[in-house]
């Protein structure tokens, strides 16, 4: 995995989805993706990344199961490089090349 910004304003990160969220991303848990280093005219933060994931990776109704308002739905834990995102600044954390961001749903249907 590259740890520097790539040409064209993209950066490589690993996104993981578990606890049922993988069903929203082609039933695949781990995704190595190149994301824009800037979104909406500013450096990509987790809030922007969440919107990007909902639009680019989930499309359709899948994004509605992932996003509520401007952030992730309640019941979805977010880990950035194995640390709770709240310890890293939450939605304001600026995504870095090489980051591993894990989304875990704690809600289960039944």
Backbone atoms as SQL, in Angstrom:
CREATE TABLE atoms (id INTEGER PRIMARY KEY, chain TEXT, resi INTEGER, resn TEXT, atom TEXT, x REAL, y REAL, z REAL);
INSERT INTO atoms VALUES
  (1, 'A', 1, 'UNK', 'N', 0.858, -1.183, 0.000),
  (2, 'A', 1, 'UNK', 'CA', 0.000, 0.000, 0.000),
  (3, 'A', 1, 'UNK', 'C', 0.890, 1.228, 0.000),
  (4, 'A', 2, 'UNK', 'N', 0.628, 2.136, -0.904),
  (5, 'A', 2, 'UNK', 'CA', 1.390, 3.379, -0.955),
  (6, 'A', 2, 'UNK', 'C', 1.118, 4.208, 0.290),
  (7, 'A', 3, 'UNK', 'N', 2.153, 4.888, 0.750),
  (8, 'A', 3, 'UNK', 'CA', 1.968, 5.741, 1.922),
  (9, 'A', 3, 'UNK', 'C', 2.129, 7.206, 1.561),
  (10, 'A', 4, 'UNK', 'N', 2.140, 7.500, 0.286),
  (11, 'A', 4, 'UNK', 'CA', 2.227, 8.884, -0.155),
  (12, 'A', 4, 'UNK', 'C', 1.091, 9.167, -1.115),
  (13, 'A', 5, 'UNK', 'N', 0.856, 10.448, -1.317),
  (14, 'A', 5, 'UNK', 'CA', -0.196, 10.831, -2.252),
  (15, 'A', 5, 'UNK', 'C', 0.207, 10.408, -3.654),
  (16, 'A', 6, 'UNK', 'N', -0.747, 9.929, -4.410),
  (17, 'A', 6, 'UNK', 'CA', -0.476, 9.522, -5.776),
  (18, 'A', 6, 'UNK', 'C', -0.712, 10.698, -6.702),
  (19, 'A', 7, 'UNK', 'N', -0.262, 10.555, -7.934),
  (20, 'A', 7, 'UNK', 'CA', -0.504, 11.602, -8.928),
  (21, 'A', 7, 'UNK', 'C', -1.991, 11.775, -9.155),
  (22, 'A', 8, 'UNK', 'N', -2.371, 12.962, -9.531),
  (23, 'A', 8, 'UNK', 'CA', -3.766, 13.224, -9.840),
  (24, 'A', 8, 'UNK', 'C', -4.600, 13.567, -8.633),
  (25, 'A', 9, 'UNK', 'N', -3.966, 13.850, -7.491),
  (26, 'A', 9, 'UNK', 'CA', -4.724, 14.252, -6.314),
  (27, 'A', 9, 'UNK', 'C', -5.469, 13.121, -5.642),
  (28, 'A', 10, 'UNK', 'N', -4.964, 11.897, -5.789),
  (29, 'A', 10, 'UNK', 'CA', -5.586, 10.741, -5.146),
  (30, 'A', 10, 'UNK', 'C', -4.657, 10.198, -4.069),
  (31, 'A', 11, 'UNK', 'N', -5.234, 9.526, -3.076),
  (32, 'A', 11, 'UNK', 'CA', -4.421, 8.831, -2.080),
  (33, 'A', 11, 'UNK', 'C', -5.003, 7.448, -1.854),
  (34, 'A', 12, 'UNK', 'N', -4.109, 6.511, -1.576),
  (35, 'A', 12, 'UNK', 'CA', -4.507, 5.123, -1.366),
  (36, 'A', 12, 'UNK', 'C', -4.811, 4.885, 0.106),
  (37, 'A', 13, 'UNK', 'N', -5.963, 4.274, 0.371),
  (38, 'A', 13, 'UNK', 'CA', -6.362, 3.897, 1.726),
  (39, 'A', 13, 'UNK', 'C', -7.016, 2.520, 1.662),
  (40, 'A', 14, 'UNK', 'N', -7.144, 1.896, 2.823),
  (41, 'A', 14, 'UNK', 'CA', -7.866, 0.635, 2.931),
  (42, 'A', 14, 'UNK', 'C', -9.140, 0.915, 3.709),
  (43, 'A', 15, 'UNK', 'N', -10.268, 0.519, 3.143),
  (44, 'A', 15, 'UNK', 'CA', -11.562, 0.644, 3.806),
  (45, 'A', 15, 'UNK', 'C', -12.077, -0.757, 4.075),
  (46, 'A', 16, 'UNK', 'N', -12.529, -0.997, 5.312),
  (47, 'A', 16, 'UNK', 'CA', -13.079, -2.298, 5.671),
  (48, 'A', 16, 'UNK', 'C', -14.488, -2.118, 6.211),
  (49, 'A', 17, 'UNK', 'N', -15.343, -3.073, 5.892),
  (50, 'A', 17, 'UNK', 'CA', -16.750, -3.038, 6.292),
  (51, 'A', 17, 'UNK', 'C', -17.105, -4.388, 6.900),
  (52, 'A', 18, 'UNK', 'N', -17.612, -4.393, 8.150),
  (53, 'A', 18, 'UNK', 'CA', -17.977, -5.642, 8.816),
  (54, 'A', 18, 'UNK', 'C', -19.306, -5.482, 9.546),
  (55, 'A', 19, 'UNK', 'N', -19.757, -6.565, 10.154),
  (56, 'A', 19, 'UNK', 'CA', -21.005, -6.533, 10.908),
  (57, 'A', 19, 'UNK', 'C', -22.230, -6.412, 10.030),
  (58, 'A', 20, 'UNK', 'N', -22.103, -6.817, 8.769),
  (59, 'A', 20, 'UNK', 'CA', -23.210, -6.724, 7.823),
  (60, 'A', 20, 'UNK', 'C', -23.047, -5.614, 6.803),
  (61, 'A', 21, 'UNK', 'N', -22.179, -4.636, 7.077),
  (62, 'A', 21, 'UNK', 'CA', -21.987, -3.536, 6.128),
  (63, 'A', 21, 'UNK', 'C', -21.354, -4.000, 4.823),
  (64, 'A', 22, 'UNK', 'N', -20.634, -5.125, 4.872),
  (65, 'A', 22, 'UNK', 'CA', -20.015, -5.622, 3.647),
  (66, 'A', 22, 'UNK', 'C', -21.059, -5.949, 2.586),
  (67, 'A', 23, 'UNK', 'N', -22.297, -6.215, 2.999),
  (68, 'A', 23, 'UNK', 'CA', -23.358, -6.491, 2.023),
  (69, 'A', 23, 'UNK', 'C', -23.688, -5.255, 1.189),
  (70, 'A', 24, 'UNK', 'N', -23.281, -4.089, 1.665),
  (71, 'A', 24, 'UNK', 'CA', -23.512, -2.848, 0.920),
  (72, 'A', 24, 'UNK', 'C', -22.388, -2.551, -0.063),
  (73, 'A', 25, 'UNK', 'N', -21.293, -3.311, 0.043),
  (74, 'A', 25, 'UNK', 'CA', -20.127, -3.071, -0.807),
  (75, 'A', 25, 'UNK', 'C', -19.743, -4.350, -1.545),
  (76, 'A', 26, 'UNK', 'N', -20.652, -4.875, -2.313),
  (77, 'A', 26, 'UNK', 'CA', -20.428, -6.068, -3.143),
  (78, 'A', 26, 'UNK', 'C', -20.028, -7.284, -2.324),
  (79, 'A', 27, 'UNK', 'N', -20.503, -7.360, -1.086),
  (80, 'A', 27, 'UNK', 'CA', -20.201, -8.485, -0.187),
  (81, 'A', 27, 'UNK', 'C', -18.704, -8.693, -0.003),
  (82, 'A', 28, 'UNK', 'N', -17.966, -7.620, -0.146),
  (83, 'A', 28, 'UNK', 'CA', -16.519, -7.673, 0.019),
  (84, 'A', 28, 'UNK', 'C', -16.150, -6.865, 1.251),
  (85, 'A', 29, 'UNK', 'N', -15.366, -7.469, 2.124),
  (86, 'A', 29, 'UNK', 'CA', -15.021, -6.809, 3.384),
  (87, 'A', 29, 'UNK', 'C', -13.947, -5.730, 3.210),
  (88, 'A', 30, 'UNK', 'N', -12.871, -6.035, 2.529),
  (89, 'A', 30, 'UNK', 'CA', -11.747, -5.113, 2.420),
  (90, 'A', 30, 'UNK', 'C', -11.653, -4.527, 1.017),
  (91, 'A', 31, 'UNK', 'N', -11.445, -3.229, 0.974),
  (92, 'A', 31, 'UNK', 'CA', -11.319, -2.518, -0.298),
  (93, 'A', 31, 'UNK', 'C', -10.085, -1.626, -0.251),
  (94, 'A', 32, 'UNK', 'N', -9.165, -1.837, -1.173),
  (95, 'A', 32, 'UNK', 'CA', -8.032, -0.929, -1.337),
  (96, 'A', 32, 'UNK', 'C', -8.462, 0.054, -2.410),
  (97, 'A', 33, 'UNK', 'N', -8.614, 1.316, -2.017),
  (98, 'A', 33, 'UNK', 'CA', -9.164, 2.307, -2.940),
  (99, 'A', 33, 'UNK', 'C', -8.272, 3.537, -3.006),
  (100, 'A', 34, 'UNK', 'N', -8.400, 4.245, -4.107),
  (101, 'A', 34, 'UNK', 'CA', -7.771, 5.553, -4.266),
  (102, 'A', 34, 'UNK', 'C', -8.880, 6.578, -4.150),
  (103, 'A', 35, 'UNK', 'N', -8.754, 7.443, -3.162),
  (104, 'A', 35, 'UNK', 'CA', -9.776, 8.461, -2.923),
  (105, 'A', 35, 'UNK', 'C', -9.191, 9.834, -3.209),
  (106, 'A', 36, 'UNK', 'N', -10.037, 10.805, -3.522),
  (107, 'A', 36, 'UNK', 'CA', -9.534, 12.163, -3.737),
  (108, 'A', 36, 'UNK', 'C', -8.890, 12.703, -2.461),
  (109, 'A', 37, 'UNK', 'N', -7.747, 13.374, -2.619),
  (110, 'A', 37, 'UNK', 'CA', -7.098, 13.970, -1.445),
  (111, 'A', 37, 'UNK', 'C', -7.827, 15.229, -0.999),
  (112, 'A', 38, 'UNK', 'N', -8.653, 15.771, -1.888),
  (113, 'A', 38, 'UNK', 'CA', -9.514, 16.894, -1.510),
  (114, 'A', 38, 'UNK', 'C', -10.932, 16.592, -1.967),
  (115, 'A', 39, 'UNK', 'N', -11.885, 16.943, -1.129),
  (116, 'A', 39, 'UNK', 'CA', -13.305, 16.804, -1.440),
  (117, 'A', 39, 'UNK', 'C', -13.988, 18.099, -1.052),
  (118, 'A', 40, 'UNK', 'N', -14.858, 18.560, -1.906),
  (119, 'A', 40, 'UNK', 'CA', -15.630, 19.772, -1.613),
  (120, 'A', 40, 'UNK', 'C', -14.717, 20.951, -1.293),
  (121, 'A', 41, 'UNK', 'N', -13.559, 21.011, -1.986),
  (122, 'A', 41, 'UNK', 'CA', -12.659, 22.149, -1.859),
  (123, 'A', 41, 'UNK', 'C', -11.767, 22.162, -0.634),
  (124, 'A', 42, 'UNK', 'N', -11.696, 21.055, 0.102),
  (125, 'A', 42, 'UNK', 'CA', -10.817, 21.015, 1.281),
  (126, 'A', 42, 'UNK', 'C', -10.241, 19.608, 1.438),
  (127, 'A', 43, 'UNK', 'N', -9.215, 19.500, 2.272),
  (128, 'A', 43, 'UNK', 'CA', -8.591, 18.199, 2.502),
  (129, 'A', 43, 'UNK', 'C', -9.644, 17.195, 2.950),
  (130, 'A', 44, 'UNK', 'N', -9.509, 15.966, 2.481),
  (131, 'A', 44, 'UNK', 'CA', -10.505, 14.941, 2.776),
  (132, 'A', 44, 'UNK', 'C', -10.480, 14.570, 4.249),
  (133, 'A', 45, 'UNK', 'N', -11.604, 14.810, 4.912),
  (134, 'A', 45, 'UNK', 'CA', -11.771, 14.381, 6.300),
  (135, 'A', 45, 'UNK', 'C', -12.709, 13.176, 6.314),
  (136, 'A', 46, 'UNK', 'N', -12.896, 12.592, 7.487),
  (137, 'A', 46, 'UNK', 'CA', -13.736, 11.393, 7.569),
  (138, 'A', 46, 'UNK', 'C', -15.175, 11.703, 7.166),
  (139, 'A', 47, 'UNK', 'N', -15.669, 12.881, 7.505),
  (140, 'A', 47, 'UNK', 'CA', -17.035, 13.248, 7.110),
  (141, 'A', 47, 'UNK', 'C', -17.172, 13.216, 5.589),
  (142, 'A', 48, 'UNK', 'N', -16.205, 13.789, 4.881),
  (143, 'A', 48, 'UNK', 'CA', -16.222, 13.764, 3.422),
  (144, 'A', 48, 'UNK', 'C', -16.052, 12.358, 2.882),
  (145, 'A', 49, 'UNK', 'N', -15.195, 11.573, 3.536),
  (146, 'A', 49, 'UNK', 'CA', -14.988, 10.189, 3.121),
  (147, 'A', 49, 'UNK', 'C', -16.278, 9.387, 3.239),
  (148, 'A', 50, 'UNK', 'N', -17.013, 9.585, 4.321),
  (149, 'A', 50, 'UNK', 'CA', -18.279, 8.866, 4.519),
  (150, 'A', 50, 'UNK', 'C', -19.243, 9.186, 3.380),
  (151, 'A', 51, 'UNK', 'N', -19.350, 10.454, 3.007),
  (152, 'A', 51, 'UNK', 'CA', -20.230, 10.828, 1.892),
  (153, 'A', 51, 'UNK', 'C', -19.731, 10.213, 0.583),
  (154, 'A', 52, 'UNK', 'N', -18.409, 10.209, 0.378),
  (155, 'A', 52, 'UNK', 'CA', -17.824, 9.629, -0.827),
  (156, 'A', 52, 'UNK', 'C', -18.134, 8.129, -0.898),
  (157, 'A', 53, 'UNK', 'N', -17.949, 7.420, 0.220),
  (158, 'A', 53, 'UNK', 'CA', -18.233, 5.980, 0.262),
  (159, 'A', 53, 'UNK', 'C', -19.695, 5.719, -0.081),
  (160, 'A', 54, 'UNK', 'N', -20.601, 6.475, 0.526),
  (161, 'A', 54, 'UNK', 'CA', -22.033, 6.274, 0.281),
  (162, 'A', 54, 'UNK', 'C', -22.362, 6.466, -1.194),
  (163, 'A', 55, 'UNK', 'N', -21.767, 7.471, -1.809),
  (164, 'A', 55, 'UNK', 'CA', -22.072, 7.781, -3.213),
  (165, 'A', 55, 'UNK', 'C', -21.340, 6.853, -4.182),
  (166, 'A', 56, 'UNK', 'N', -20.042, 6.684, -3.983),
  (167, 'A', 56, 'UNK', 'CA', -19.216, 5.976, -4.963),
  (168, 'A', 56, 'UNK', 'C', -19.191, 4.459, -4.782),
  (169, 'A', 57, 'UNK', 'N', -19.334, 3.989, -3.558),
  (170, 'A', 57, 'UNK', 'CA', -19.204, 2.551, -3.315),
  (171, 'A', 57, 'UNK', 'C', -20.532, 1.864, -3.034),
  (172, 'A', 58, 'UNK', 'N', -21.494, 2.619, -2.522),
  (173, 'A', 58, 'UNK', 'CA', -22.764, 1.996, -2.133),
  (174, 'A', 58, 'UNK', 'C', -23.898, 2.368, -3.062),
  (175, 'A', 59, 'UNK', 'N', -23.899, 3.575, -3.569),
  (176, 'A', 59, 'UNK', 'CA', -24.930, 4.007, -4.497),
  (177, 'A', 59, 'UNK', 'C', -26.335, 3.656, -4.052),
  (178, 'A', 60, 'UNK', 'N', -27.294, 4.032, -4.816),
  (179, 'A', 60, 'UNK', 'CA', -28.684, 3.668, -4.551),
  (180, 'A', 60, 'UNK', 'C', -29.088, 3.769, -3.098),
  (181, 'A', 61, 'UNK', 'N', -29.818, 2.763, -2.632),
  (182, 'A', 61, 'UNK', 'CA', -30.321, 2.757, -1.263),
  (183, 'A', 61, 'UNK', 'C', -29.279, 2.325, -0.243),
  (184, 'A', 62, 'UNK', 'N', -28.178, 1.732, -0.687),
  (185, 'A', 62, 'UNK', 'CA', -27.161, 1.266, 0.247),
  (186, 'A', 62, 'UNK', 'C', -26.621, 2.376, 1.113),
  (187, 'A', 63, 'UNK', 'N', -26.431, 3.554, 0.519),
  (188, 'A', 63, 'UNK', 'CA', -25.921, 4.683, 1.276),
  (189, 'A', 63, 'UNK', 'C', -26.830, 5.086, 2.418),
  (190, 'A', 64, 'UNK', 'N', -28.134, 4.892, 2.243),
  (191, 'A', 64, 'UNK', 'CA', -29.088, 5.250, 3.296),
  (192, 'A', 64, 'UNK', 'C', -28.941, 4.353, 4.520),
  (193, 'A', 65, 'UNK', 'N', -28.405, 3.162, 4.323),
  (194, 'A', 65, 'UNK', 'CA', -28.194, 2.254, 5.449),
  (195, 'A', 65, 'UNK', 'C', -26.871, 2.545, 6.154),
  (196, 'A', 66, 'UNK', 'N', -26.054, 3.402, 5.551),
  (197, 'A', 66, 'UNK', 'CA', -24.727, 3.724, 6.064),
  (198, 'A', 66, 'UNK', 'C', -24.666, 5.139, 6.635),
  (199, 'A', 67, 'UNK', 'N', -25.375, 6.058, 5.998),
  (200, 'A', 67, 'UNK', 'CA', -25.317, 7.475, 6.362),
  (201, 'A', 67, 'UNK', 'C', -26.651, 7.928, 6.933),
  (202, 'A', 68, 'UNK', 'N', -26.572, 8.772, 7.940),
  (203, 'A', 68, 'UNK', 'CA', -27.758, 9.452, 8.459),
  (204, 'A', 68, 'UNK', 'C', -27.377, 10.912, 8.620),
  (205, 'A', 69, 'UNK', 'N', -28.109, 11.778, 7.941),
  (206, 'A', 69, 'UNK', 'CA', -27.752, 13.193, 7.967),
  (207, 'A', 69, 'UNK', 'C', -26.395, 13.397, 7.321),
  (208, 'A', 70, 'UNK', 'N', -25.455, 13.970, 8.061),
  (209, 'A', 70, 'UNK', 'CA', -24.120, 14.239, 7.539),
  (210, 'A', 70, 'UNK', 'C', -23.078, 13.234, 8.018),
  (211, 'A', 71, 'UNK', 'N', -23.484, 12.211, 8.766),
  (212, 'A', 71, 'UNK', 'CA', -22.503, 11.270, 9.305),
  (213, 'A', 71, 'UNK', 'C', -22.965, 9.833, 9.209),
  (214, 'A', 72, 'UNK', 'N', -22.158, 8.955, 9.795),
  (215, 'A', 72, 'UNK', 'CA', -22.541, 7.538, 9.792),
  (216, 'A', 72, 'UNK', 'C', -23.735, 7.338, 10.710),
  (217, 'A', 73, 'UNK', 'N', -24.529, 6.337, 10.400),
  (218, 'A', 73, 'UNK', 'CA', -25.711, 6.019, 11.211),
  (219, 'A', 73, 'UNK', 'C', -25.293, 5.640, 12.625),
  (220, 'A', 74, 'UNK', 'N', -26.152, 5.930, 13.587),
  (221, 'A', 74, 'UNK', 'CA', -25.899, 5.432, 14.945),
  (222, 'A', 74, 'UNK', 'C', -25.778, 3.908, 14.905),
  (223, 'A', 75, 'UNK', 'N', -24.882, 3.370, 15.701),
  (224, 'A', 75, 'UNK', 'CA', -24.675, 1.928, 15.719),
  (225, 'A', 75, 'UNK', 'C', -23.556, 1.464, 14.815),
  (226, 'A', 76, 'UNK', 'N', -22.910, 2.400, 14.112),
  (227, 'A', 76, 'UNK', 'CA', -21.753, 2.049, 13.297),
  (228, 'A', 76, 'UNK', 'C', -20.510, 2.600, 13.987),
  (229, 'A', 77, 'UNK', 'N', -19.620, 1.692, 14.352),
  (230, 'A', 77, 'UNK', 'CA', -18.347, 2.082, 14.949),
  (231, 'A', 77, 'UNK', 'C', -17.347, 2.351, 13.842),
  (232, 'A', 78, 'UNK', 'N', -16.490, 3.334, 14.064),
  (233, 'A', 78, 'UNK', 'CA', -15.460, 3.668, 13.088),
  (234, 'A', 78, 'UNK', 'C', -14.107, 3.604, 13.784),
  (235, 'A', 79, 'UNK', 'N', -13.203, 2.823, 13.210),
  (236, 'A', 79, 'UNK', 'CA', -11.837, 2.742, 13.712),
  (237, 'A', 79, 'UNK', 'C', -10.894, 3.261, 12.642),
  (238, 'A', 80, 'UNK', 'N', -9.964, 4.109, 13.057),
  (239, 'A', 80, 'UNK', 'CA', -8.946, 4.638, 12.157),
  (240, 'A', 80, 'UNK', 'C', -7.614, 4.080, 12.622),
  (241, 'A', 81, 'UNK', 'N', -6.991, 3.258, 11.797),
  (242, 'A', 81, 'UNK', 'CA', -5.722, 2.618, 12.154),
  (243, 'A', 81, 'UNK', 'C', -5.823, 1.943, 13.520),
  (244, 'A', 82, 'UNK', 'N', -6.908, 1.201, 13.717),
  (245, 'A', 82, 'UNK', 'CA', -7.180, 0.408, 14.929),
  (246, 'A', 82, 'UNK', 'C', -7.479, 1.233, 16.173),
  (247, 'A', 83, 'UNK', 'N', -7.750, 2.524, 16.021),
  (248, 'A', 83, 'UNK', 'CA', -8.109, 3.369, 17.168),
  (249, 'A', 83, 'UNK', 'C', -9.500, 3.949, 16.942),
  (250, 'A', 84, 'UNK', 'N', -10.266, 4.074, 18.017),
  (251, 'A', 84, 'UNK', 'CA', -11.595, 4.687, 17.946),
  (252, 'A', 84, 'UNK', 'C', -11.470, 6.066, 17.305),
  (253, 'A', 85, 'UNK', 'N', -12.311, 6.333, 16.333),
  (254, 'A', 85, 'UNK', 'CA', -12.207, 7.602, 15.612),
  (255, 'A', 85, 'UNK', 'C', -12.408, 8.806, 16.508),
  (256, 'A', 86, 'UNK', 'N', -13.133, 8.654, 17.609),
  (257, 'A', 86, 'UNK', 'CA', -13.325, 9.775, 18.535),
  (258, 'A', 86, 'UNK', 'C', -11.995, 10.214, 19.132),
  (259, 'A', 87, 'UNK', 'N', -11.063, 9.277, 19.299),
  (260, 'A', 87, 'UNK', 'CA', -9.732, 9.613, 19.810),
  (261, 'A', 87, 'UNK', 'C', -8.890, 10.328, 18.766),
  (262, 'A', 88, 'UNK', 'N', -9.271, 10.189, 17.510),
  (263, 'A', 88, 'UNK', 'CA', -8.531, 10.792, 16.402),
  (264, 'A', 88, 'UNK', 'C', -9.153, 12.096, 15.903),
  (265, 'A', 89, 'UNK', 'N', -10.259, 12.519, 16.506),
  (266, 'A', 89, 'UNK', 'CA', -10.914, 13.749, 16.076),
  (267, 'A', 89, 'UNK', 'C', -12.260, 13.528, 15.416),
  (268, 'A', 90, 'UNK', 'N', -12.719, 12.284, 15.376),
  (269, 'A', 90, 'UNK', 'CA', -14.030, 11.994, 14.806),
  (270, 'A', 90, 'UNK', 'C', -14.108, 12.354, 13.336),
  (271, 'A', 91, 'UNK', 'N', -15.215, 12.934, 12.934),
  (272, 'A', 91, 'UNK', 'CA', -15.447, 13.263, 11.522),
  (273, 'A', 91, 'UNK', 'C', -14.468, 14.301, 10.992),
  (274, 'A', 92, 'UNK', 'N', -13.809, 15.050, 11.874),
  (275, 'A', 92, 'UNK', 'CA', -12.869, 16.089, 11.452),
  (276, 'A', 92, 'UNK', 'C', -11.473, 15.535, 11.148),
  (277, 'A', 93, 'UNK', 'N', -11.227, 14.263, 11.461),
  (278, 'A', 93, 'UNK', 'CA', -9.910, 13.673, 11.204),
  (279, 'A', 93, 'UNK', 'C', -9.594, 13.769, 9.718),
  (280, 'A', 94, 'UNK', 'N', -8.400, 14.272, 9.386),
  (281, 'A', 94, 'UNK', 'CA', -7.976, 14.358, 7.996),
  (282, 'A', 94, 'UNK', 'C', -7.386, 13.022, 7.573),
  (283, 'A', 95, 'UNK', 'N', -8.004, 12.416, 6.589),
  (284, 'A', 95, 'UNK', 'CA', -7.567, 11.115, 6.095),
  (285, 'A', 95, 'UNK', 'C', -6.167, 11.255, 5.504),
  (286, 'A', 96, 'UNK', 'N', -5.311, 10.287, 5.839),
  (287, 'A', 96, 'UNK', 'CA', -3.923, 10.282, 5.385),
  (288, 'A', 96, 'UNK', 'C', -3.687, 9.105, 4.447),
  (289, 'A', 97, 'UNK', 'N', -2.768, 9.264, 3.484),
  (290, 'A', 97, 'UNK', 'CA', -2.434, 8.127, 2.630),
  (291, 'A', 97, 'UNK', 'C', -1.989, 6.941, 3.480),
  (292, 'A', 98, 'UNK', 'N', -2.466, 5.758, 3.143),
  (293, 'A', 98, 'UNK', 'CA', -2.106, 4.551, 3.862),
  (294, 'A', 98, 'UNK', 'C', -2.987, 4.236, 5.053),
  (295, 'A', 99, 'UNK', 'N', -3.933, 5.114, 5.388),
  (296, 'A', 99, 'UNK', 'CA', -4.831, 4.857, 6.515),
  (297, 'A', 99, 'UNK', 'C', -5.656, 3.597, 6.274),
  (298, 'A', 100, 'UNK', 'N', -5.997, 2.932, 7.374),
  (299, 'A', 100, 'UNK', 'CA', -6.925, 1.807, 7.355),
  (300, 'A', 100, 'UNK', 'C', -8.138, 2.244, 8.164),
  (301, 'A', 101, 'UNK', 'N', -9.277, 2.343, 7.510),
  (302, 'A', 101, 'UNK', 'CA', -10.496, 2.813, 8.170),
  (303, 'A', 101, 'UNK', 'C', -11.520, 1.683, 8.143),
  (304, 'A', 102, 'UNK', 'N', -11.956, 1.300, 9.340),
  (305, 'A', 102, 'UNK', 'CA', -12.857, 0.166, 9.516),
  (306, 'A', 102, 'UNK', 'C', -14.215, 0.663, 9.994),
  (307, 'A', 103, 'UNK', 'N', -15.264, 0.226, 9.325),
  (308, 'A', 103, 'UNK', 'CA', -16.641, 0.545, 9.698),
  (309, 'A', 103, 'UNK', 'C', -17.293, -0.754, 10.167),
  (310, 'A', 104, 'UNK', 'N', -17.818, -0.761, 11.398),
  (311, 'A', 104, 'UNK', 'CA', -18.413, -1.958, 11.982),
  (312, 'A', 104, 'UNK', 'C', -19.840, -1.650, 12.410),
  (313, 'A', 105, 'UNK', 'N', -20.802, -2.385, 11.870),
  (314, 'A', 105, 'UNK', 'CA', -22.181, -2.235, 12.318),
  (315, 'A', 105, 'UNK', 'C', -22.373, -3.068, 13.575),
  (316, 'A', 106, 'UNK', 'N', -22.931, -2.439, 14.602),
  (317, 'A', 106, 'UNK', 'CA', -23.228, -3.171, 15.836),
  (318, 'A', 106, 'UNK', 'C', -24.701, -3.545, 15.894),
  (319, 'A', 107, 'UNK', 'N', -25.452, -3.178, 14.856),
  (320, 'A', 107, 'UNK', 'CA', -26.884, -3.473, 14.804),
  (321, 'A', 107, 'UNK', 'C', -27.108, -4.689, 13.925),
  (322, 'A', 108, 'UNK', 'N', -27.912, -5.601, 14.394),
  (323, 'A', 108, 'UNK', 'CA', -28.184, -6.816, 13.630),
  (324, 'A', 108, 'UNK', 'C', -29.688, -7.004, 13.524),
  (325, 'A', 109, 'UNK', 'N', -30.146, -7.274, 12.318),
  (326, 'A', 109, 'UNK', 'CA', -31.569, -7.545, 12.122),
  (327, 'A', 109, 'UNK', 'C', -31.906, -8.943, 12.611),
  (328, 'A', 110, 'UNK', 'N', -33.185, -9.196, 12.694),
  (329, 'A', 110, 'UNK', 'CA', -33.502, -10.549, 13.125),
  (330, 'A', 110, 'UNK', 'C', -34.961, -10.766, 13.298);
